[in-house]
């Protein structure tokens, strides 16, 4: 091979590589955009549909060592009315961040809508009680906002397949939701049982909860 041929070959290889590099970059950007579309922009947690699909997969793979937690901000409207919507956003962002931190890299966290969140975490049964107690303390901490502290109250309900007797995600969510509301404003994590799963619901939400009544149908 002549010396003159080497640059031409190098140019040919470079010309072939450029479209591949461009496609790789495009694919990376597209994947990032698609991922972001499934995330709640305020809290960084997964939106409801994305959370549900990921949580069910995690539950199917690890039915013996997972804990589902539902979280609902206490007196959120009053916080908004008194401190403003920006303060409410700060509180929601804090809830999302704290739940995500608690669930860890092997868990999944989602914002179900409004001030409602859910998290599914992998925790060995012998550690679940301590981890849930830690979550309760974590959620009760005030939120730093504009040089001051915002009071934060979060109601929490926890469900496990062993306690509820089911590995069905909607059933666990229904049980955790009912447990959470049975201890609303208590400041404690309420553990769900099979009885909580039997509470009437609409789309996995406790009967009578705001948004569950549909025109022409029973709530």
Residue, then its C-alpha position, 0 to 999 in steps of 0.5 A: x500500500x502506498x503512502x498516498x493511499x493511507x489518507x484516502x482510506x482514513x478519510x473513507x473510514x471517517x466518512x463512514x463513521x460520521x453517520x453512525x456517530x450522528x445516529x448514536x447521538x440522535x438515539x441517545x437524545x431521543x431516549x433521554x426525551x422519551x424518558x423525561x416525557x414519562x417523568x413528572x417535571x416538578x418532582x422528577x418521579x415517574x408519572x402514574x402510568x410509568x410508575x405502575x408498569x415499573x412497579x409491577x415488574x419489580x413486584x413480579x421479580x421480587x414478591x418476597x422483599x418489597x414494600x409499597x408505600x402511598x404518601x399524601x400531603x396533609x393540609x396541602x390546600x392550607x399550605x398553598x393558601x397561606x404560603x403560596x403555590x411556590x411553597x406548595x411546589x417546594x413541599x411536593x418536590x421535597x416529598x418526591x425527593x425524600x421518597x426517591x431517596x428512601x426507595x433507593x436505586x433498586x426501587x421506583x417512585x411515582x407521583x400519582x397526581x396532585x399531592x399523592x405519591x407512591x414508592x415501591x422499595x426492595x427491603x428484606x422483611x427483617x428490615x422493613x419495620x425499621x426502614x418504615x420508621x425512618x421514612x416516617x421521621x424523614x417525611x416529618x422534617x420541615x422543608x427549607x424555603x426562602x430562608x425559612x422552614x415550611x411545616x410538612x405533614x405526610x400521611x403514609x400507608x404501607x403494604x406488603x404481599x405477605x401482609x395483604x396476601x396478594x402480589x397484585x399491584x392494584x390490590x396492594x395500592x388499594x390496601x396501602x391507600x385505605x391504611x393511609x387514610x385510616x391513620x390520616x394526620x397521625x404522623x405514623x406509617x400505617x401498615x395495611x392488612x388483607x382487610x384494607x384491601x377489601x375497602x371499596x374503591x374506584x381505580x384503586x382509590x378509596x371509596x369517597x376520596x375526591x375524584x372517585x365519584x363519576x357522573x351516573x355511577x356509584x363512587 
